[in-house]
Amino acid sequence: MILRNLSFRYKIPLRATVLVLITAVLITGAILAREYDQVRRDLFENAESMGRLLSNTLVTPLIHDDVWRVYETINSPVQAGQSTLGAELIMVLDPHRRIYVSTQPMDYPMLVGLDRLGPEYARLDTALQEGADKGPRAVELPEAAHFFMVAPIEFDGVHLGMLVMEYPKSLFVPRFFSIVWRAGLITLLVLVLLLPLSWYWGRRMAEPLVQLADCMGRVGPEIPSEDECRLYESRDEIGQAGTQLKRMLAELRQKQELERGVMASERLAAVGRLTAGIAHEINNPLGGMLNAVSTYRRHGDPDAVTERTISLLERGLRQIKETVGALLVEARLESHALTPQDIHDIHTLILPDAHGKSLELVWDSRVREPLTLPSTQVRQIMLNLLLNAVQASEPGGRVICRLWPREQGLLVEVINHGEPISRMQMTRLFEPFSGSPGRGHGLGLWVTYQLVQQMEGRIEVHSGDGQTVFRVSLPLRVWEAA
């Protein structure tokens, strides 16, 4: 269960590591088995060669029944300490498989049959009976501690006896352990090289899956951006899945933006209707109060205290009137077509505010001739955006204004460098009274949005990386000046 829930970042490298280990063990085991067989084969061949040599040497002494010479012949290699022979015991048997002579006469006396020397030699005696007509060969007995090399002794077709050489099976152990040591060392070196490589390639193989799973895990109420999901790109299955996921996320982001736009438009329309209704209701009594104050000033004779009170009331009522007036945005087309001079006037009006905060104002206007756009509304849009940009910029910063005429309209772009607009503020950016504390009541952007909508234009906002960009597209319409 733990391995099943383990990340592919570790699961694939672990599986690759296990596969390398199993492969190394199997290959090493196969090599050891082959080497073990080779060691046995070499030992058998050496013993068979020695057996042939001794059996040929023993022919003459056996013909002359010279027991002492036979003993000297088989005992001389042992006395000389020839380690290549490796036999613990050498016996010469007569044709009846009795001991004719042995290198250990005290333990294996003459004329004693093999079947009387114990169970192991009794089984050897049976094996010799079954293969009496065979040449030199190795005899291995099940569960025996020794193996035997037997070679018949014959002269002109006459069977004179048999040479038996007894070898301990432990004779294989030193050479086998030497082989095991070398094979283990080589295997260890190979594993030291392969295991890091298998882990590295396993991680490389798992990385596209991890990226894909991570990107899919980010999908929720907010669709991750393209920078947040870096997917593996190729033509294999994982790459194709990543391509499809990127396409799906792009479509979801587009759908989400459309839904947000629709919701914002509906909310702004509802707020507009509500504020317009409230503004009209406030304007009626407000106008009456202002008329009453004006009448009292013309016909009354207020003292100093009353005069100060009346002035305070009048200023407060006029401020209320200005605020309410900002909520009653209507398309007033009683203005002339937009000219380059109108653009220059905006530049002149905004310069004092920019210089007051030590801002650099970059002005790029490419309007060279009048455009069929209402100058009053366009001037108000530009003024609101530029004042907001100046207010949001840090002292010593820069504000950029660009105006580019196009075939079908005018593009206005205002850029300021400063603290970006948060995502929460962005959702209610164009609603009235949504401004930040200390930065006004937010009616400037509300008015701007209403004017752009009445002119069937489009306004976009991008904020991030230390700058905020307001981009307004205004289409040219068939319009006549008043």
Summary of the structure (lengths in Angstrom):
residues: 482
radius of gyration: 53.8
end to end distance: 80.6
largest distance: 172.2
contacts: 1365
relative contact order: 0.06
helix: 57%
strand: 17%
